[in-house]
Amino acid sequence: MNPLFVDLVVICHVGFVLFAVLGGLLILRSRWWAWIHVPAFLWAGFIELTGGICPLTPLENRLRALEGRETYRGDFIDHYLIPLLYPDSLTREMQIVLGVFVILLNVCLYAWFWRRPQQKTIV
């Protein structure tokens, strides 16, 4: 098993989290991004609100185990992101706050985008 597979899954996971939280800004470049971003931020919010585990987390742990590397319990955010931002462990209440934050941030961004006056492009 190639040790880069675990790292690739982690990079994809970080990329997905960033896209779910901030990807709505891409609609400023093209409305097409909404077709990908809306399901992504809804999924991320759903996982956080329900206390679920993203499928990438068990995949990462399985690849770690196959390589003889240490696995971890909990979810991706608890293992990688929360230790960077908060000294305490991720609580259920914090998961709910994160889920609501992701959804509200993006709903507000989309509402602002579609309610703003459309600029006329000169061809």
C-alpha positions as CSV (number, residue, x, y, z in Angstrom):
1,M,0.0,0.0,0.0
2,N,1.4,3.4,-1.0
3,P,1.7,5.7,2.1
4,L,0.6,8.7,0.0
5,F,-3.0,7.3,-0.2
6,V,-3.7,8.4,3.4
7,D,-2.2,11.8,2.8
8,L,-4.3,12.2,-0.4
9,V,-7.5,11.3,1.5
10,V,-6.5,13.9,4.2
11,I,-5.9,16.6,1.5
12,C,-9.2,15.8,-0.2
13,H,-10.9,16.0,3.2
14,V,-9.4,19.4,4.0
15,G,-10.3,20.6,0.5
16,F,-13.9,19.5,0.9
17,V,-14.2,21.2,4.3
18,L,-12.8,24.4,2.8
19,F,-15.0,24.2,-0.2
20,A,-18.1,23.5,1.9
21,V,-17.4,26.5,4.1
22,L,-16.1,29.0,1.6
23,G,-17.0,27.6,-1.8
24,G,-20.0,29.9,-2.1
25,L,-17.6,32.7,-2.9
26,L,-17.0,31.0,-6.3
27,I,-20.5,31.9,-7.4
28,L,-19.2,35.4,-7.7
29,R,-17.1,34.1,-10.7
30,S,-19.8,31.8,-12.1
31,R,-23.3,30.7,-11.0
32,W,-22.4,27.3,-12.3
33,W,-20.5,26.6,-9.0
34,A,-23.8,26.6,-7.1
35,W,-24.6,23.2,-8.6
36,I,-21.6,21.7,-6.9
37,H,-21.4,23.9,-3.8
38,V,-25.0,23.7,-2.6
39,P,-25.0,19.9,-2.2
40,A,-21.5,20.1,-0.6
41,F,-22.4,22.6,2.1
42,L,-25.7,20.9,2.8
43,W,-23.9,17.6,3.2
44,A,-21.3,19.2,5.6
45,G,-24.0,20.8,7.6
46,F,-26.0,17.6,7.8
47,I,-23.0,15.6,9.0
48,E,-22.3,18.1,11.7
49,L,-25.9,18.6,12.8
50,T,-26.6,14.8,13.0
51,G,-23.3,14.0,14.6
52,G,-22.4,11.7,11.7
53,I,-19.0,10.8,10.4
54,C,-18.0,11.7,6.8
55,P,-17.2,8.6,4.8
56,L,-13.7,9.9,4.2
57,T,-12.9,9.5,7.9
58,P,-13.3,5.7,8.0
59,L,-11.5,5.4,4.6
60,E,-8.6,7.4,6.0
61,N,-8.5,5.2,9.1
62,R,-8.7,2.0,7.1
63,L,-5.8,3.1,4.9
64,R,-3.9,4.0,8.0
65,A,-4.5,0.5,9.5
66,L,-3.4,-1.2,6.3
67,E,-0.1,0.8,6.4
68,G,0.4,0.0,10.1
69,R,-0.1,3.7,11.0
70,E,-2.0,4.9,14.1
71,T,-5.8,5.4,13.6
72,Y,-8.0,7.8,15.5
73,R,-11.5,7.9,16.9
74,G,-14.1,10.6,16.2
75,D,-14.4,12.6,13.1
76,F,-12.1,14.6,10.8
77,I,-12.9,18.0,12.3
78,D,-12.3,16.7,15.9
79,H,-9.0,15.2,14.9
80,Y,-7.5,17.8,12.6
81,L,-9.3,21.1,12.9
82,I,-10.5,21.6,16.4
83,P,-7.1,21.0,18.0
84,L,-5.8,23.9,15.8
85,L,-8.6,26.2,16.8
86,Y,-9.7,25.1,20.3
87,P,-7.8,23.5,23.2
88,D,-10.7,21.3,24.2
89,S,-12.2,18.3,22.5
90,L,-15.1,18.7,20.1
91,T,-18.5,18.6,21.9
92,R,-21.9,17.8,20.5
93,E,-22.9,21.4,21.0
94,M,-19.9,22.6,19.1
95,Q,-20.8,20.3,16.2
96,I,-24.2,21.8,16.1
97,V,-22.8,25.3,16.1
98,L,-20.4,24.4,13.3
99,G,-23.2,22.8,11.3
100,V,-25.5,25.8,11.7
101,F,-22.6,28.1,10.9
102,V,-21.8,26.4,7.6
103,I,-25.4,26.4,6.5
104,L,-26.2,30.0,7.6
105,L,-23.0,31.4,6.2
106,N,-23.8,29.9,2.8
107,V,-27.5,30.7,2.8
108,C,-26.7,34.3,3.6
109,L,-24.0,34.4,0.8
110,Y,-26.5,33.0,-1.7
111,A,-29.3,35.3,-0.6
112,W,-27.0,38.3,-1.0
113,F,-25.8,37.1,-4.4
114,W,-29.3,36.6,-5.8
115,R,-30.8,39.7,-4.3
116,R,-28.1,42.1,-5.4
117,P,-28.6,44.2,-8.5
118,Q,-27.3,42.4,-11.6
119,Q,-24.6,44.2,-13.4
120,K,-25.0,44.5,-17.1
121,T,-22.1,43.3,-19.1
122,I,-21.0,45.2,-22.2
123,V,-20.1,43.0,-25.1
